[in-house]
Amino acid sequence: MAAKLTFKYDREGDILHIDKCPPYPEQESEELGDDVIARLNPVTGEIENLEVLFFSTRLKVPDKTHR
């Protein structure tokens, strides 16, 4: 059975958190590029959390001048 993912958006920090489990201090962090940070299980190296920085800048907003 696949792990259940939770999605949380921090408006103040403009960060989308994608979690398989709650973050914990022992996790390793690795920047994947494009302002995405992975938090890894310290034993298995498995990705347990992702943080997408500057999330709102990635959303396309329709141009209202063209219809």
CHARMM internal coordinates of N, CA and C (Angstrom, degrees):
IC EDIT
DIST 1 N 1 CA 1.4620
DIST 1 CA 1 C 1.5248
ANGL 1 N 1 CA 1 C 108.47
DIST 1 C 2 N 1.3139
ANGL 1 CA 1 C 2 N 117.01
DIHE 1 N 1 CA 1 C 2 N 134.21
DIST 2 N 2 CA 1.4557
ANGL 1 C 2 N 2 CA 122.26
DIHE 1 CA 1 C 2 N 2 CA -179.35
DIST 2 CA 2 C 1.5229
ANGL 2 N 2 CA 2 C 110.59
DIHE 1 C 2 N 2 CA 2 C -72.48
DIST 2 C 3 N 1.3250
ANGL 2 CA 2 C 3 N 114.99
DIHE 2 N 2 CA 2 C 3 N 149.93
DIST 3 N 3 CA 1.4608
ANGL 2 C 3 N 3 CA 120.02
DIHE 2 CA 2 C 3 N 3 CA 178.40
DIST 3 CA 3 C 1.5252
ANGL 3 N 3 CA 3 C 109.98
DIHE 2 C 3 N 3 CA 3 C -68.57
DIST 3 C 4 N 1.3171
ANGL 3 CA 3 C 4 N 115.94
DIHE 3 N 3 CA 3 C 4 N 144.53
DIST 4 N 4 CA 1.4566
ANGL 3 C 4 N 4 CA 121.75
DIHE 3 CA 3 C 4 N 4 CA 177.19
DIST 4 CA 4 C 1.5272
ANGL 4 N 4 CA 4 C 108.25
DIHE 3 C 4 N 4 CA 4 C -80.36
DIST 4 C 5 N 1.3231
ANGL 4 CA 4 C 5 N 116.69
DIHE 4 N 4 CA 4 C 5 N 131.53
DIST 5 N 5 CA 1.4519
ANGL 4 C 5 N 5 CA 121.41
DIHE 4 CA 4 C 5 N 5 CA 178.76
DIST 5 CA 5 C 1.5180
ANGL 5 N 5 CA 5 C 109.92
DIHE 4 C 5 N 5 CA 5 C -98.99
DIST 5 C 6 N 1.3290
ANGL 5 CA 5 C 6 N 115.80
DIHE 5 N 5 CA 5 C 6 N 143.86
DIST 6 N 6 CA 1.4605
ANGL 5 C 6 N 6 CA 120.52
DIHE 5 CA 5 C 6 N 6 CA 171.83
DIST 6 CA 6 C 1.5203
ANGL 6 N 6 CA 6 C 107.78
DIHE 5 C 6 N 6 CA 6 C -116.93
DIST 6 C 7 N 1.3151
ANGL 6 CA 6 C 7 N 115.24
DIHE 6 N 6 CA 6 C 7 N 142.77
DIST 7 N 7 CA 1.4582
ANGL 6 C 7 N 7 CA 122.17
DIHE 6 CA 6 C 7 N 7 CA 179.90
DIST 7 CA 7 C 1.5198
ANGL 7 N 7 CA 7 C 108.00
DIHE 6 C 7 N 7 CA 7 C -118.63
DIST 7 C 8 N 1.3322
ANGL 7 CA 7 C 8 N 116.00
DIHE 7 N 7 CA 7 C 8 N 129.65
DIST 8 N 8 CA 1.4672
ANGL 7 C 8 N 8 CA 121.23
DIHE 7 CA 7 C 8 N 8 CA 177.40
DIST 8 CA 8 C 1.5183
ANGL 8 N 8 CA 8 C 107.62
DIHE 7 C 8 N 8 CA 8 C -135.17
DIST 8 C 9 N 1.3242
ANGL 8 CA 8 C 9 N 115.44
DIHE 8 N 8 CA 8 C 9 N 138.25
DIST 9 N 9 CA 1.4581
ANGL 8 C 9 N 9 CA 119.76
DIHE 8 CA 8 C 9 N 9 CA 178.38
DIST 9 CA 9 C 1.5156
ANGL 9 N 9 CA 9 C 109.05
DIHE 8 C 9 N 9 CA 9 C -114.05
DIST 9 C 10 N 1.3264
ANGL 9 CA 9 C 10 N 115.87
DIHE 9 N 9 CA 9 C 10 N 125.99
DIST 10 N 10 CA 1.4653
ANGL 9 C 10 N 10 CA 123.27
DIHE 9 CA 9 C 10 N 10 CA 176.41
DIST 10 CA 10 C 1.5244
ANGL 10 N 10 CA 10 C 107.06
DIHE 9 C 10 N 10 CA 10 C -97.99
DIST 10 C 11 N 1.3320
ANGL 10 CA 10 C 11 N 116.87
DIHE 10 N 10 CA 10 C 11 N 102.51
DIST 11 N 11 CA 1.4697
ANGL 10 C 11 N 11 CA 120.86
DIHE 10 CA 10 C 11 N 11 CA -177.38
DIST 11 CA 11 C 1.5229
ANGL 11 N 11 CA 11 C 111.97
DIHE 10 C 11 N 11 CA 11 C -64.04
DIST 11 C 12 N 1.3114
ANGL 11 CA 11 C 12 N 116.23
DIHE 11 N 11 CA 11 C 12 N -41.44
DIST 12 N 12 CA 1.4707
ANGL 11 C 12 N 12 CA 119.83
DIHE 11 CA 11 C 12 N 12 CA -177.60
DIST 12 CA 12 C 1.5305
ANGL 12 N 12 CA 12 C 111.44
DIHE 11 C 12 N 12 CA 12 C -62.90
DIST 12 C 13 N 1.3255
ANGL 12 CA 12 C 13 N 116.85
DIHE 12 N 12 CA 12 C 13 N -44.12
DIST 13 N 13 CA 1.4575
ANGL 12 C 13 N 13 CA 121.24
DIHE 12 CA 12 C 13 N 13 CA 179.93
DIST 13 CA 13 C 1.5202
ANGL 13 N 13 CA 13 C 113.54
DIHE 12 C 13 N 13 CA 13 C -88.49
DIST 13 C 14 N 1.3409
ANGL 13 CA 13 C 14 N 116.96
DIHE 13 N 13 CA 13 C 14 N -10.87
DIST 14 N 14 CA 1.4661
ANGL 13 C 14 N 14 CA 124.08
DIHE 13 CA 13 C 14 N 14 CA -176.10
DIST 14 CA 14 C 1.5322
ANGL 14 N 14 CA 14 C 111.07
DIHE 13 C 14 N 14 CA 14 C 54.82
DIST 14 C 15 N 1.3467
ANGL 14 CA 14 C 15 N 113.82
DIHE 14 N 14 CA 14 C 15 N 50.82
DIST 15 N 15 CA 1.4653
ANGL 14 C 15 N 15 CA 121.23
DIHE 14 CA 14 C 15 N 15 CA -177.68
DIST 15 CA 15 C 1.5296
ANGL 15 N 15 CA 15 C 108.91
DIHE 14 C 15 N 15 CA 15 C -125.70
DIST 15 C 16 N 1.3285
ANGL 15 CA 15 C 16 N 115.88
DIHE 15 N 15 CA 15 C 16 N 130.85
DIST 16 N 16 CA 1.4612
ANGL 15 C 16 N 16 CA 121.04
DIHE 15 CA 15 C 16 N 16 CA 171.44
DIST 16 CA 16 C 1.5198
ANGL 16 N 16 CA 16 C 107.06
DIHE 15 C 16 N 16 CA 16 C -95.57
DIST 16 C 17 N 1.3350
ANGL 16 CA 16 C 17 N 116.84
DIHE 16 N 16 CA 16 C 17 N 123.87
DIST 17 N 17 CA 1.4625
ANGL 16 C 17 N 17 CA 122.88
DIHE 16 CA 16 C 17 N 17 CA 177.79
DIST 17 CA 17 C 1.5247
ANGL 17 N 17 CA 17 C 108.14
DIHE 16 C 17 N 17 CA 17 C -103.35
DIST 17 C 18 N 1.3194
ANGL 17 CA 17 C 18 N 116.21
DIHE 17 N 17 CA 17 C 18 N 126.89
DIST 18 N 18 CA 1.4613
ANGL 17 C 18 N 18 CA 122.32
DIHE 17 CA 17 C 18 N 18 CA 176.02
DIST 18 CA 18 C 1.5211
ANGL 18 N 18 CA 18 C 106.33
DIHE 17 C 18 N 18 CA 18 C -118.83
DIST 18 C 19 N 1.3380
ANGL 18 CA 18 C 19 N 116.58
DIHE 18 N 18 CA 18 C 19 N 114.93
DIST 19 N 19 CA 1.4608
ANGL 18 C 19 N 19 CA 121.07
DIHE 18 CA 18 C 19 N 19 CA -170.03
DIST 19 CA 19 C 1.5210
ANGL 19 N 19 CA 19 C 113.17
DIHE 18 C 19 N 19 CA 19 C -124.69
DIST 19 C 20 N 1.3418
ANGL 19 CA 19 C 20 N 115.25
DIHE 19 N 19 CA 19 C 20 N 135.37
DIST 20 N 20 CA 1.4674
ANGL 19 C 20 N 20 CA 122.00
DIHE 19 CA 19 C 20 N 20 CA 168.66
DIST 20 CA 20 C 1.5258
ANGL 20 N 20 CA 20 C 109.58
DIHE 19 C 20 N 20 CA 20 C -91.36
DIST 20 C 21 N 1.3544
ANGL 20 CA 20 C 21 N 115.94
DIHE 20 N 20 CA 20 C 21 N -23.87
DIST 21 N 21 CA 1.4510
ANGL 20 C 21 N 21 CA 122.81
DIHE 20 CA 20 C 21 N 21 CA 178.31
DIST 21 CA 21 C 1.5263
ANGL 21 N 21 CA 21 C 106.84
DIHE 20 C 21 N 21 CA 21 C -153.99
DIST 21 C 22 N 1.3285
ANGL 21 CA 21 C 22 N 118.24
DIHE 21 N 21 CA 21 C 22 N 163.93
DIST 22 N 22 CA 1.4634
ANGL 21 C 22 N 22 CA 118.94
DIHE 21 CA 21 C 22 N 22 CA 176.48
DIST 22 CA 22 C 1.5318
ANGL 22 N 22 CA 22 C 110.36
DIHE 21 C 22 N 22 CA 22 C -63.19
DIST 22 C 23 N 1.3502
ANGL 22 CA 22 C 23 N 118.02
DIHE 22 N 22 CA 22 C 23 N 140.51
DIST 23 N 23 CA 1.4622
ANGL 22 C 23 N 23 CA 120.14
DIHE 22 CA 22 C 23 N 23 CA 176.84
DIST 23 CA 23 C 1.5269
ANGL 23 N 23 CA 23 C 110.85
DIHE 22 C 23 N 23 CA 23 C -62.02
DIST 23 C 24 N 1.3182
ANGL 23 CA 23 C 24 N 116.46
DIHE 23 N 23 CA 23 C 24 N 151.05
DIST 24 N 24 CA 1.4642
ANGL 23 C 24 N 24 CA 121.29
DIHE 23 CA 23 C 24 N 24 CA 178.00
DIST 24 CA 24 C 1.5317
ANGL 24 N 24 CA 24 C 108.96
DIHE 23 C 24 N 24 CA 24 C -143.10
DIST 24 C 25 N 1.3253
ANGL 24 CA 24 C 25 N 117.91
DIHE 24 N 24 CA 24 C 25 N 154.29
DIST 25 N 25 CA 1.4709
ANGL 24 C 25 N 25 CA 121.87
DIHE 24 CA 24 C 25 N 25 CA -171.34
DIST 25 CA 25 C 1.5245
ANGL 25 N 25 CA 25 C 115.23
DIHE 24 C 25 N 25 CA 25 C -58.92
DIST 25 C 26 N 1.3157
ANGL 25 CA 25 C 26 N 119.18
DIHE 25 N 25 CA 25 C 26 N -28.11
DIST 26 N 26 CA 1.4659
ANGL 25 C 26 N 26 CA 121.76
DIHE 25 CA 25 C 26 N 26 CA -175.69
DIST 26 CA 26 C 1.5246
ANGL 26 N 26 CA 26 C 113.27
DIHE 25 C 26 N 26 CA 26 C -74.87
DIST 26 C 27 N 1.3265
ANGL 26 CA 26 C 27 N 117.65
DIHE 26 N 26 CA 26 C 27 N -14.12
DIST 27 N 27 CA 1.4611
ANGL 26 C 27 N 27 CA 120.23
DIHE 26 CA 26 C 27 N 27 CA -178.35
DIST 27 CA 27 C 1.5291
ANGL 27 N 27 CA 27 C 110.57
DIHE 26 C 27 N 27 CA 27 C -62.42
DIST 27 C 28 N 1.3283
ANGL 27 CA 27 C 28 N 114.68
DIHE 27 N 27 CA 27 C 28 N 145.62
DIST 28 N 28 CA 1.4603
ANGL 27 C 28 N 28 CA 121.96
DIHE 27 CA 27 C 28 N 28 CA 173.21
DIST 28 CA 28 C 1.5300
ANGL 28 N 28 CA 28 C 106.91
DIHE 27 C 28 N 28 CA 28 C -86.70
DIST 28 C 29 N 1.3169
ANGL 28 CA 28 C 29 N 117.74
DIHE 28 N 28 CA 28 C 29 N 151.03
DIST 29 N 29 CA 1.4663
ANGL 28 C 29 N 29 CA 122.13
DIHE 28 CA 28 C 29 N 29 CA 176.15
DIST 29 CA 29 C 1.5098
ANGL 29 N 29 CA 29 C 109.40
DIHE 28 C 29 N 29 CA 29 C -116.78
DIST 29 C 30 N 1.3312
ANGL 29 CA 29 C 30 N 114.88
DIHE 29 N 29 CA 29 C 30 N 141.49
DIST 30 N 30 CA 1.4622
ANGL 29 C 30 N 30 CA 120.47
DIHE 29 CA 29 C 30 N 30 CA 178.65
DIST 30 CA 30 C 1.5169
ANGL 30 N 30 CA 30 C 108.61
DIHE 29 C 30 N 30 CA 30 C -143.43
DIST 30 C 31 N 1.3323
ANGL 30 CA 30 C 31 N 117.04
DIHE 30 N 30 CA 30 C 31 N 127.41
DIST 31 N 31 CA 1.4548
ANGL 30 C 31 N 31 CA 120.22
DIHE 30 CA 30 C 31 N 31 CA 176.49
DIST 31 CA 31 C 1.5161
ANGL 31 N 31 CA 31 C 108.33
DIHE 30 C 31 N 31 CA 31 C -80.10
DIST 31 C 32 N 1.3311
ANGL 31 CA 31 C 32 N 115.88
DIHE 31 N 31 CA 31 C 32 N 125.84
DIST 32 N 32 CA 1.4543
ANGL 31 C 32 N 32 CA 121.32
DIHE 31 CA 31 C 32 N 32 CA -177.49
DIST 32 CA 32 C 1.5196
ANGL 32 N 32 CA 32 C 112.05
DIHE 31 C 32 N 32 CA 32 C -90.23
DIST 32 C 33 N 1.3058
ANGL 32 CA 32 C 33 N 116.78
DIHE 32 N 32 CA 32 C 33 N -8.49
DIST 33 N 33 CA 1.4598
ANGL 32 C 33 N 33 CA 121.79
DIHE 32 CA 32 C 33 N 33 CA -174.95
DIST 33 CA 33 C 1.5088
ANGL 33 N 33 CA 33 C 110.00
DIHE 32 C 33 N 33 CA 33 C 102.84
DIST 33 C 34 N 1.3413
ANGL 33 CA 33 C 34 N 116.14
DIHE 33 N 33 CA 33 C 34 N 162.54
DIST 34 N 34 CA 1.4680
ANGL 33 C 34 N 34 CA 122.38
DIHE 33 CA 33 C 34 N 34 CA 179.20
DIST 34 CA 34 C 1.5299
ANGL 34 N 34 CA 34 C 111.57
DIHE 33 C 34 N 34 CA 34 C 55.50
DIST 34 C 35 N 1.3315
ANGL 34 CA 34 C 35 N 116.53
DIHE 34 N 34 CA 34 C 35 N 35.28
DIST 35 N 35 CA 1.4726
ANGL 34 C 35 N 35 CA 123.17
DIHE 34 CA 34 C 35 N 35 CA 177.47
DIST 35 CA 35 C 1.5239
ANGL 35 N 35 CA 35 C 113.24
DIHE 34 C 35 N 35 CA 35 C 59.26
DIST 35 C 36 N 1.3302
ANGL 35 CA 35 C 36 N 116.35
DIHE 35 N 35 CA 35 C 36 N 38.25
DIST 36 N 36 CA 1.4648
ANGL 35 C 36 N 36 CA 122.44
DIHE 35 CA 35 C 36 N 36 CA 174.02
DIST 36 CA 36 C 1.5269
ANGL 36 N 36 CA 36 C 107.55
DIHE 35 C 36 N 36 CA 36 C -117.98
DIST 36 C 37 N 1.3353
ANGL 36 CA 36 C 37 N 115.33
DIHE 36 N 36 CA 36 C 37 N 128.16
DIST 37 N 37 CA 1.4619
ANGL 36 C 37 N 37 CA 121.12
DIHE 36 CA 36 C 37 N 37 CA -178.63
DIST 37 CA 37 C 1.5229
ANGL 37 N 37 CA 37 C 108.87
DIHE 36 C 37 N 37 CA 37 C -115.58
DIST 37 C 38 N 1.3226
ANGL 37 CA 37 C 38 N 116.13
DIHE 37 N 37 CA 37 C 38 N 130.74
DIST 38 N 38 CA 1.4633
ANGL 37 C 38 N 38 CA 121.88
DIHE 37 CA 37 C 38 N 38 CA 176.60
DIST 38 CA 38 C 1.5178
ANGL 38 N 38 CA 38 C 108.32
DIHE 37 C 38 N 38 CA 38 C -101.76
DIST 38 C 39 N 1.3277
ANGL 38 CA 38 C 39 N 116.11
DIHE 38 N 38 CA 38 C 39 N 139.64
DIST 39 N 39 CA 1.4640
ANGL 38 C 39 N 39 CA 121.87
DIHE 38 CA 38 C 39 N 39 CA 172.70
DIST 39 CA 39 C 1.5226
ANGL 39 N 39 CA 39 C 106.04
DIHE 38 C 39 N 39 CA 39 C -109.67
DIST 39 C 40 N 1.3233
ANGL 39 CA 39 C 40 N 115.43
DIHE 39 N 39 CA 39 C 40 N 123.66
DIST 40 N 40 CA 1.4570
ANGL 39 C 40 N 40 CA 121.80
DIHE 39 CA 39 C 40 N 40 CA -169.97
DIST 40 CA 40 C 1.5178
ANGL 40 N 40 CA 40 C 112.49
DIHE 39 C 40 N 40 CA 40 C -109.65
DIST 40 C 41 N 1.3220
ANGL 40 CA 40 C 41 N 115.65
DIHE 40 N 40 CA 40 C 41 N 146.80
DIST 41 N 41 CA 1.4620
ANGL 40 C 41 N 41 CA 121.70
DIHE 40 CA 40 C 41 N 41 CA 172.28
DIST 41 CA 41 C 1.5292
ANGL 41 N 41 CA 41 C 107.37
DIHE 40 C 41 N 41 CA 41 C -63.50
DIST 41 C 42 N 1.3447
ANGL 41 CA 41 C 42 N 118.39
DIHE 41 N 41 CA 41 C 42 N 127.72
DIST 42 N 42 CA 1.4595
ANGL 41 C 42 N 42 CA 120.48
DIHE 41 CA 41 C 42 N 42 CA -175.81
DIST 42 CA 42 C 1.5310
ANGL 42 N 42 CA 42 C 114.08
DIHE 41 C 42 N 42 CA 42 C -67.86
DIST 42 C 43 N 1.3185
ANGL 42 CA 42 C 43 N 118.77
DIHE 42 N 42 CA 42 C 43 N -19.27
DIST 43 N 43 CA 1.4613
ANGL 42 C 43 N 43 CA 122.33
DIHE 42 CA 42 C 43 N 43 CA -178.79
DIST 43 CA 43 C 1.5297
ANGL 43 N 43 CA 43 C 111.10
DIHE 42 C 43 N 43 CA 43 C -94.48
DIST 43 C 44 N 1.3292
ANGL 43 CA 43 C 44 N 116.75
DIHE 43 N 43 CA 43 C 44 N -49.30
DIST 44 N 44 CA 1.4661
ANGL 43 C 44 N 44 CA 120.75
DIHE 43 CA 43 C 44 N 44 CA -174.00
DIST 44 CA 44 C 1.5284
ANGL 44 N 44 CA 44 C 113.83
DIHE 43 C 44 N 44 CA 44 C -94.23
DIST 44 C 45 N 1.3351
ANGL 44 CA 44 C 45 N 117.35
DIHE 44 N 44 CA 44 C 45 N -20.66
DIST 45 N 45 CA 1.4575
ANGL 44 C 45 N 45 CA 121.06
DIHE 44 CA 44 C 45 N 45 CA -175.88
DIST 45 CA 45 C 1.5195
ANGL 45 N 45 CA 45 C 112.89
DIHE 44 C 45 N 45 CA 45 C 78.27
DIST 45 C 46 N 1.3288
ANGL 45 CA 45 C 46 N 117.18
DIHE 45 N 45 CA 45 C 46 N 4.55
DIST 46 N 46 CA 1.4588
ANGL 45 C 46 N 46 CA 122.14
DIHE 45 CA 45 C 46 N 46 CA -179.63
DIST 46 CA 46 C 1.5317
ANGL 46 N 46 CA 46 C 110.10
DIHE 45 C 46 N 46 CA 46 C -70.75
DIST 46 C 47 N 1.3376
ANGL 46 CA 46 C 47 N 116.23
DIHE 46 N 46 CA 46 C 47 N 140.19
DIST 47 N 47 CA 1.4693
ANGL 46 C 47 N 47 CA 120.58
DIHE 46 CA 46 C 47 N 47 CA 175.58
DIST 47 CA 47 C 1.5182
ANGL 47 N 47 CA 47 C 108.67
DIHE 46 C 47 N 47 CA 47 C -71.09
DIST 47 C 48 N 1.3347
ANGL 47 CA 47 C 48 N 115.63
DIHE 47 N 47 CA 47 C 48 N 125.03
DIST 48 N 48 CA 1.4654
ANGL 47 C 48 N 48 CA 121.05
DIHE 47 CA 47 C 48 N 48 CA 179.50
DIST 48 CA 48 C 1.5267
ANGL 48 N 48 CA 48 C 112.32
DIHE 47 C 48 N 48 CA 48 C -111.45
DIST 48 C 49 N 1.3325
ANGL 48 CA 48 C 49 N 116.22
DIHE 48 N 48 CA 48 C 49 N -24.16
DIST 49 N 49 CA 1.4611
ANGL 48 C 49 N 49 CA 120.78
DIHE 48 CA 48 C 49 N 49 CA -178.78
DIST 49 CA 49 C 1.5224
ANGL 49 N 49 CA 49 C 108.98
DIHE 48 C 49 N 49 CA 49 C -146.54
DIST 49 C 50 N 1.3170
ANGL 49 CA 49 C 50 N 114.91
DIHE 49 N 49 CA 49 C 50 N 148.50
DIST 50 N 50 CA 1.4629
ANGL 49 C 50 N 50 CA 121.36
DIHE 49 CA 49 C 50 N 50 CA 171.97
DIST 50 CA 50 C 1.5155
ANGL 50 N 50 CA 50 C 108.26
DIHE 49 C 50 N 50 CA 50 C -126.45
DIST 50 C 51 N 1.3270
ANGL 50 CA 50 C 51 N 116.11
DIHE 50 N 50 CA 50 C 51 N 142.70
DIST 51 N 51 CA 1.4589
ANGL 50 C 51 N 51 CA 122.02
DIHE 50 CA 50 C 51 N 51 CA 174.19
DIST 51 CA 51 C 1.5210
ANGL 51 N 51 CA 51 C 106.85
DIHE 50 C 51 N 51 CA 51 C -122.87
DIST 51 C 52 N 1.3261
ANGL 51 CA 51 C 52 N 116.23
DIHE 51 N 51 CA 51 C 52 N 120.47
DIST 52 N 52 CA 1.4572
ANGL 51 C 52 N 52 CA 121.57
DIHE 51 CA 51 C 52 N 52 CA 179.41
DIST 52 CA 52 C 1.5223
ANGL 52 N 52 CA 52 C 106.72
DIHE 51 C 52 N 52 CA 52 C -103.37
DIST 52 C 53 N 1.3342
ANGL 52 CA 52 C 53 N 116.18
DIHE 52 N 52 CA 52 C 53 N 106.40
DIST 53 N 53 CA 1.4540
ANGL 52 C 53 N 53 CA 122.19
DIHE 52 CA 52 C 53 N 53 CA -177.08
DIST 53 CA 53 C 1.5276
ANGL 53 N 53 CA 53 C 110.60
DIHE 52 C 53 N 53 CA 53 C -78.20
DIST 53 C 54 N 1.3344
ANGL 53 CA 53 C 54 N 116.56
DIHE 53 N 53 CA 53 C 54 N 152.47
DIST 54 N 54 CA 1.4720
ANGL 53 C 54 N 54 CA 122.91
DIHE 53 CA 53 C 54 N 54 CA 178.61
DIST 54 CA 54 C 1.5257
ANGL 54 N 54 CA 54 C 110.76
DIHE 53 C 54 N 54 CA 54 C 53.97
DIST 54 C 55 N 1.3245
ANGL 54 CA 54 C 55 N 116.37
DIHE 54 N 54 CA 54 C 55 N 43.73
DIST 55 N 55 CA 1.4601
ANGL 54 C 55 N 55 CA 121.89
DIHE 54 CA 54 C 55 N 55 CA -171.79
DIST 55 CA 55 C 1.5293
ANGL 55 N 55 CA 55 C 112.71
DIHE 54 C 55 N 55 CA 55 C -59.16
DIST 55 C 56 N 1.3289
ANGL 55 CA 55 C 56 N 117.95
DIHE 55 N 55 CA 55 C 56 N -41.06
DIST 56 N 56 CA 1.4680
ANGL 55 C 56 N 56 CA 119.66
DIHE 55 CA 55 C 56 N 56 CA -174.92
DIST 56 CA 56 C 1.5268
ANGL 56 N 56 CA 56 C 112.07
DIHE 55 C 56 N 56 CA 56 C -63.97
DIST 56 C 57 N 1.3173
ANGL 56 CA 56 C 57 N 118.46
DIHE 56 N 56 CA 56 C 57 N -25.09
DIST 57 N 57 CA 1.4656
ANGL 56 C 57 N 57 CA 120.61
DIHE 56 CA 56 C 57 N 57 CA 179.94
DIST 57 CA 57 C 1.5289
ANGL 57 N 57 CA 57 C 111.48
DIHE 56 C 57 N 57 CA 57 C -73.63
DIST 57 C 58 N 1.3102
ANGL 57 CA 57 C 58 N 117.52
DIHE 57 N 57 CA 57 C 58 N -11.99
DIST 58 N 58 CA 1.4622
ANGL 57 C 58 N 58 CA 121.62
DIHE 57 CA 57 C 58 N 58 CA -179.04
DIST 58 CA 58 C 1.5251
ANGL 58 N 58 CA 58 C 112.82
DIHE 57 C 58 N 58 CA 58 C -90.12
DIST 58 C 59 N 1.3219
ANGL 58 CA 58 C 59 N 116.47
DIHE 58 N 58 CA 58 C 59 N -9.60
DIST 59 N 59 CA 1.4624
ANGL 58 C 59 N 59 CA 120.83
DIHE 58 CA 58 C 59 N 59 CA -177.77
DIST 59 CA 59 C 1.5216
ANGL 59 N 59 CA 59 C 109.99
DIHE 58 C 59 N 59 CA 59 C -88.71
DIST 59 C 60 N 1.3116
ANGL 59 CA 59 C 60 N 115.90
DIHE 59 N 59 CA 59 C 60 N 132.87
DIST 60 N 60 CA 1.4604
ANGL 59 C 60 N 60 CA 119.77
DIHE 59 CA 59 C 60 N 60 CA 176.67
DIST 60 CA 60 C 1.5212
ANGL 60 N 60 CA 60 C 109.04
DIHE 59 C 60 N 60 CA 60 C -81.02
DIST 60 C 61 N 1.3177
ANGL 60 CA 60 C 61 N 115.27
DIHE 60 N 60 CA 60 C 61 N 132.35
DIST 61 N 61 CA 1.4539
ANGL 60 C 61 N 61 CA 121.01
DIHE 60 CA 60 C 61 N 61 CA 176.60
DIST 61 CA 61 C 1.5183
ANGL 61 N 61 CA 61 C 106.80
DIHE 60 C 61 N 61 CA 61 C -108.48
DIST 61 C 62 N 1.3322
ANGL 61 CA 61 C 62 N 117.80
DIHE 61 N 61 CA 61 C 62 N 126.75
DIST 62 N 62 CA 1.4627
ANGL 61 C 62 N 62 CA 119.87
DIHE 61 CA 61 C 62 N 62 CA -178.11
DIST 62 CA 62 C 1.5299
ANGL 62 N 62 CA 62 C 110.70
DIHE 61 C 62 N 62 CA 62 C -61.69
DIST 62 C 63 N 1.3138
ANGL 62 CA 62 C 63 N 115.05
DIHE 62 N 62 CA 62 C 63 N 140.30
DIST 63 N 63 CA 1.4528
ANGL 62 C 63 N 63 CA 121.09
DIHE 62 CA 62 C 63 N 63 CA 176.20
DIST 63 CA 63 C 1.5146
ANGL 63 N 63 CA 63 C 108.07
DIHE 62 C 63 N 63 CA 63 C -77.64
DIST 63 C 64 N 1.3314
ANGL 63 CA 63 C 64 N 118.37
DIHE 63 N 63 CA 63 C 64 N 116.70
DIST 64 N 64 CA 1.4630
ANGL 63 C 64 N 64 CA 122.12
DIHE 63 CA 63 C 64 N 64 CA -174.79
DIST 64 CA 64 C 1.5295
ANGL 64 N 64 CA 64 C 112.11
DIHE 63 C 64 N 64 CA 64 C -78.83
DIST 64 C 65 N 1.3327
ANGL 64 CA 64 C 65 N 118.60
DIHE 64 N 64 CA 64 C 65 N -8.74
DIST 65 N 65 CA 1.4587
ANGL 64 C 65 N 65 CA 119.85
DIHE 64 CA 64 C 65 N 65 CA -178.83
DIST 65 CA 65 C 1.5220
ANGL 65 N 65 CA 65 C 111.96
DIHE 64 C 65 N 65 CA 65 C -81.00
DIST 65 C 66 N 1.3471
ANGL 65 CA 65 C 66 N 118.03
DIHE 65 N 65 CA 65 C 66 N -18.14
DIST 66 N 66 CA 1.4666
ANGL 65 C 66 N 66 CA 122.19
DIHE 65 CA 65 C 66 N 66 CA 179.04
DIST 66 CA 66 C 1.5068
ANGL 66 N 66 CA 66 C 110.47
DIHE 65 C 66 N 66 CA 66 C -110.13
DIST 66 C 67 N 1.3069
ANGL 66 CA 66 C 67 N 116.97
DIHE 66 N 66 CA 66 C 67 N 129.71
DIST 67 N 67 CA 1.4696
ANGL 66 C 67 N 67 CA 120.33
DIHE 66 CA 66 C 67 N 67 CA 177.87
DIST 67 CA 67 C 1.4770
ANGL 67 N 67 CA 67 C 110.49
DIHE 66 C 67 N 67 CA 67 C -131.56
END
COOR INIT
IC SEED 1 N 1 CA 1 C
IC BUILD
